[in-house]
Amino acid sequence: MPRLEKINYYLNIAQTVCERSTCLRRCFGAIIVKNDEIISTGYNGAPRGRENCSDLNKCIREELGIPSGQRYELCRSVHAEMNCIISASRDEMMGATMYLACIDPKTGEIFSGVEPCSMCKRLIINSGISYVIIRESKDKYRTIVVERWIENDESIFGGDSYGGSVTNLCRI
């Protein structure tokens, strides 16, 4: 059996973390890695002590027909990236890489084309994380250089979700 390449190894772990998600729309899993050590993990779900959408069997954004990527203030969940960041210290995250995977809870298939929301981008920037690697399929991923989010601030200039930056689509 061939040895698993490291990026795929970490993306597989992030994908496994998705299994703890309680979202009915998209299950996200995130891990932060530095110097080949997993610093933190996170998945999307309601804040501690509150009922999860999966327990309530309803999503207010679904009920209201709100498209993906809009009106996050109505969502019960804390995002996977946020949970991952709040579970680690900043000095551990400086120069680290975040691995992110997303699964459709209805089909179990990998969601492609996802990226952190604008709030998560801000948290990732402030945390000191250098790279975000996002699973696109079982054998493809995208690498985002966080510095590009600083250089191409879409909150000022508008434009595409990457602030005009180009990311690498890589084969695993």
Residue pairs with C-beta under 8 A, 6 or more apart in sequence:
4 12
5 172
6 36
7 99
7 133
7 141
7 170
7 172
8 172
10 31
10 33
10 38
10 97
10 99
10 133
11 99
11 101
11 133
11 135
11 141
11 172
13 29
13 31
13 38
13 41
13 99
14 29
14 30
14 31
14 41
14 99
14 100
14 101
14 135
15 29
15 101
15 103
15 110
15 135
16 29
17 29
17 30
17 31
17 41
17 42
17 43
17 80
17 101
18 27
18 28
18 29
18 43
18 80
18 101
18 102
18 103
19 27
19 29
19 43
20 29
20 43
20 45
21 27
21 28
21 29
21 43
21 44
21 45
21 80
21 103
21 105
22 43
22 44
22 45
22 46
22 52
22 53
22 54
22 55
22 77
23 44
23 45
23 53
23 54
23 59
23 77
23 105
24 53
24 54
24 57
24 58
24 59
24 62
24 105
25 59
25 61
25 62
25 68
25 105
26 44
26 68
26 102
26 103
26 104
26 105
26 111
26 114
27 43
27 44
27 102
27 103
27 104
27 105
28 43
28 44
28 79
28 80
28 81
28 100
28 101
28 102
28 114
29 41
29 42
29 43
29 80
29 100
29 101
29 102
29 103
30 41
30 42
30 43
30 80
30 81
30 83
30 84
30 98
30 99
30 100
30 101
31 38
31 39
31 40
31 41
31 42
31 84
31 98
31 99
32 38
32 39
32 40
32 41
32 84
32 85
32 88
32 92
32 93
32 96
32 97
32 98
32 99
32 129
33 39
33 96
33 97
33 98
33 99
34 92
34 93
34 94
34 95
34 96
34 97
39 88
39 92
39 93
39 96
40 84
40 85
40 87
40 88
40 92
41 84
41 87
42 79
42 80
42 81
42 82
42 83
42 84
42 85
42 86
42 87
43 80
43 83
44 77
44 78
44 79
44 80
44 83
45 52
45 77
45 78
45 83
46 52
46 53
46 76
46 77
46 78
47 78
50 76
51 76
52 76
53 59
53 76
53 77
59 76
60 74
60 75
60 76
61 71
61 74
61 75
64 71
64 74
66 74
69 117
72 117
72 119
79 116
79 117
79 119
79 120
80 100
81 98
81 100
81 116
81 120
81 123
81 124
82 119
82 120
82 123
84 98
85 93
85 123
85 124
85 127
85 129
88 127
90 127
90 128
93 127
93 128
93 129
94 128
95 128
95 129
95 130
96 128
96 129
96 130
97 129
97 130
97 131
97 132
97 133
98 124
98 129
98 131
98 132
98 133
99 132
99 133
99 134
99 135
100 114
100 116
100 132
100 133
100 134
100 135
101 110
101 134
101 135
102 110
102 111
102 114
102 134
102 135
103 109
103 110
103 111
104 110
104 111
110 135
110 136
110 137
110 138
112 136
112 137
112 140
113 136
114 134
115 134
115 144
115 161
115 162
116 124
116 132
118 154
118 155
121 149
124 132
124 146
124 149
125 146
125 149
125 150
129 146
130 145
130 146
130 147
131 143
131 144
131 145
131 146
132 143
132 144
132 146
133 141
133 142
133 143
133 144
134 141
134 142
134 144
135 141
136 142
136 169
138 172
139 171
139 172
140 169
140 170
140 171
140 172
141 169
141 170
141 172
142 167
142 168
142 169
142 170
143 167
143 168
143 170
144 162
144 165
144 167
145 165
145 167
148 162
148 163
148 165
148 167
149 163
149 165
151 163
151 165
152 159
152 162
152 163
152 164
152 165
153 163
154 160
154 161
154 162
154 163
154 164
157 163
157 164
